[in-house]
Amino acid sequence: MTKLNINTDISLVLPAKNEEHGLSSFLPELLKRYPGLEIIVVDDGSTDKTKEVAIQCGATVVSHPYSIGNGASVKTGARHATREYLMLMDADGQHQVDDIQNIINKFEQGFDMVVGYRDKASQASMPRWLGNRFYNFIASNIVGQPILDLTSGFRLVKKDKFLEFLHLLPNGFSYPSTITMAFFRSGYSVGYQKITVKKRIGTSHLRLFSDGFKFLLIIYKMTTLYSPFKVFLPFAVLHFLAGTLNYFYTYFSQGRFTNMSAVFLSASVIIFLIGLVSEQITTLMYQRHTQNQTPPPKLSKQSAQQVHE
């Protein structure tokens, strides 16, 4: 069982855009509790005093010359982190310092990543809660495992495993969805720890409908990347059913097989075969990926001695 020392093992990454008020309330309490914690604030082109507040509080600040996005800030912070484990939190003052140790305790049970999940009481609004429930339901069915909070920005993960998927992460707000599904589809274990979220300080940068649609696209993008057959098969079945039903209808009503039935049935076969080939390509890519991640075999004592000599 891995035991973590937050003051020596963990780098905390805080993506921030115009979050001077959130940081001024959060960072002093955080540093008072964990004085040795490496804190990296990524200033995503802020126009307020986000950078100045972070520096005054003693955090390491990395600045983007202009606003690139929340996901891009997370990627920047991960690249600059110097410790073995990454903790990701929001800089808007919603996440509480008291939940950090609970996340660590859950992680020490043997998970590859632990996500802080929000219940109904911790959601910003009813529409957002319903939207998150919808995304969780779709993602859970795709990966075959319960996903309690697909969009939570509070999580703890081993840095080397996080960096494996850095190229997949979008620059916008959908990075939590992407990394969560990537971990599930790659066979890494994901745990959940309940957290309490306070009311946001400042104005949210998240747009409910446009960003919600992007979240949905991210889910299907990750599915086609790691398990494309789950996307292609339903469409193949729908086309097959449409062609079959149309054939029965035209046969009994007109006594013939129509071109429309042929189109639907042919399309179902083509979609099925494309999905099958995509699944095989994905499997081969994943096998090559895991082989590249396999550590070299350990040397025997005699071989190690020869190398040393």
N, C-alpha and C positions, 0 to 999 in steps of 0.2 A: 504494500500500500504506500503510495507516494505521499510524503508529508511536505507541505509547502511553507516556506517562510516568506511572507508577503514583502518583507523589507529587503530581501536579497534575491528572490526567485522570480518576481513578477514585475512586468512593465505594464503600466496603465496608460491606455491610449484614449484621449478625449478629442474627438472631432468637434470643432467649434466654429460657428459662423455667427458673429454678432451676439455672443453669449457672455458679455462682461458681467451682467447681473447674476446669471447662473453660476459662473465660475467664482465670483466674489463671495457667494454664500456657501459654495461647496468645497472649494480647495482648502481654505483655512482649517475646516473641520477634518478634512481628509488627511492633511499633513500633520495635524496635531495627533491624530490617532496612529498614523503610520509614517513616521518621519523618514524612514529609509526607502520608501516606495519610489520607484522610478516613474515619474509622471510626464507624459509627453502630450502636450496640447498642440494640436494641428490647427493653426489659424487659417481657415479657408476663405481668404480674401475679405476679412471682416472690415467694416467701415466704422466700428466703434472702438472701445478700448480693450477688446478681448486680449490682444497680445500683451499690452501693458499690465493688465490685471494678472495674467498668468505668470509673467516674469516676476512681478512683485511678490507673488505667493510662493515662488521658488520652483516652478515647473519648468521643464525644458520645452521650448516653443519652436516649432517648425512652421514656417509660413508659406502659403501658396501666394503667388503674385496676383492671382485673381481667383474668384470662386470657381472651383472645379466640381465639387459635389461632396456629399457626406461619405460615400463609398471611397472616393479618391483620397479623402482625408484619412480614412481608416487604413488604406493601403500605404500611404506615406508614413503614418505612425508605426505600422508593423515593420516597415523597412528600417526605421530608425531605432526600434526597440533593441536593447542589448541583452535582455534576460531571456530565460528559457520559456517562460509562460507569458501569454498575453491576456490582459483583462481589458475588455472594451466596455465603455460606459458612455452615456450621453452627457453633454456639458450644460444642459439646460436646467440643472438643479432638481430634476425629478427623482433621480436615483438616490438612494440613501446609503450613507456610509455603514450603517448597521447591517445591511444585507451582504456586504462584501465577504465577511467571514463565513456566512451561511453558504455562499456560492463556493468558497474554497473548501469547506467541509464536504460538500456534495461532490466536488471534483476529486477529492482524496479517496473517494470510494471506488475509483478506477475508471472514470469516464474520460473520453478523449476531449469532450467539450461539455460544458454545463451552461445552460441558458436560464436567465432569470425570467420567469413567466408571470404575467399580470392576470389577475382575476377580473371579474366584472367591475368590482369596486375601484380598481386602479386604472380603468380606461378613461380616456379624456371625455368621451361622449358615447351615447348609445349607438349612433351610426358607426362610429369607429370600432366599437366592440363587436357589433354585428358583422362588420367587414372583416375583422380579424378572425372571427369564428368561421366565416366562409372560407377564407384563405387556409386556415388550419385544417378544415375538413377536406378540401381538395388536396392539399399537400400530403396529409396523412394517408389518403387513399392511394396516392401515387407511390409513396415510398414504402407503404405497408407497415408503418409504425406510427404511434400517436405523436402528433406534434402539438404541443400545448400553446406555443406562442411563436409563430413564424417570423414576426417582425420585431421582436425584442432586440434592443441594442445593448443589452447588459449580458455579457457572457465571459467565460474564462476558457481558454484553449491553449494547447501546447503550440508554441510559435512555429515549429518546423512543419507541423501538420496544417496549420493555417496558411503558411506560405505556399504549400502545394497548390492551392486553389486561388492564389492571388490574381492570376491572369483571367480568371472567370468572373471576378467581382465587378459589377457595374460601378460607374462613378457616382451614381445617384443614391437614392435612399433604399434601394432594394438589396443592398449587400447582405443584411441578415437572412433574408429569404434564400439567397444564393448559397451562402456558406452552410446554412442548415441542411438544405437538400443535398448539397455536395457531400457533406459528411455522412448522411444517411445512405446515399447511393454508393459510397465508397466503402461501406462496412465499418465505419468508425462509430463508436458508441456516443450517444448524446443523452445527457441527463437534464432534468428540469428542477429548478428550485424556485419556490414561490417568493416573490418580492413585493414590497409595498412601494407604490409610486406616488410621489407628491404632485401637486398641481404645478404645471409648467411655469417657469419664470420667463417672461418675454413672449414673443409671438412665434408660433410654430411655422416652420418652413415646409411642412408637409401639406400637400394638396390632396384632399380626400379622393376625388374622382380620377384625376389624371394620374397621380402616383398609385392609386389603387389599381388602375388598369395596367400600369407598368409592373406592379407586383404579380398580377395574374400572368402577364407575358413571361416574367422571369420564371415562374413555376413551370410553365410549359417548355420554356427554353432549357431548363435544367433537366426536365424529363426527357426531351429529345436527345440531350447530350449523354445521359446515363442510362436511360431505359426507353428508347424510342418506340419500341413495340407497344407500350402502353398508350401511346398517342395514335399510332397508325392503326392498331387493331380495331378500336371502336369505330373509326371511320370506315374501315373495310367491312365490318359487320353491318353498319348502317346502309352502305351501298348495296351489299348483298341482299339485305332484307327488302330494300326498296325495289331492286330488280326482280326479286322473287314475287313480291306482292303485285307488282305491276304486270308480271307475266301471268299470274293466276287470273288477275282481273281481265286482261285482254283476251286470254285464252277462252274463258267461260263466257265473255260478253261478245267477242268478235271472232273467236276461233283461230287466233293467230298469235305469233310471237313478234312483238314490235321492236323497232330500233331502240326505243327508250329502255326497254328491258335489257337489251344487249349492251347498251352503254353503261348502265348501272352495274351489271354483272361483271363486265370487263374491267370497269374501274375498281371494283372490290378486289379482284385478283391482282391488279397492278399495285394498288395501295398495300395489300397484304405482302406482296413480294418486296416492295420498297422497304416496308417496316422490318421484314425479316433480314434483308441485307444490312440495313442500318443497325440492327441489333447485333449482328455478327461483327460489324466494323467496330462498334462500341466495345464489345467484349475483347477484341484483339487490342484495341487501344488501352483498355483498362489493364489487361494482362501485362502489356509492355510497361505501363506506368508503375504497377506494383513490383515488377522485376527491377525497375530502376531504383525503387525505394528500398529494395532488400539489402540489408547490410552485408558486408563481406564476411565469409566464414571466419570463425575464430581460429587462430593458430594454436597448434599444440605447444606445450611447454618447450619441447625440443626445437621446434621451428622458430618459436619466438626468441629463444636463446640465440639461434643461428643468425636471425635478423639483427638482433641487438649487437652481436659480435661483428 
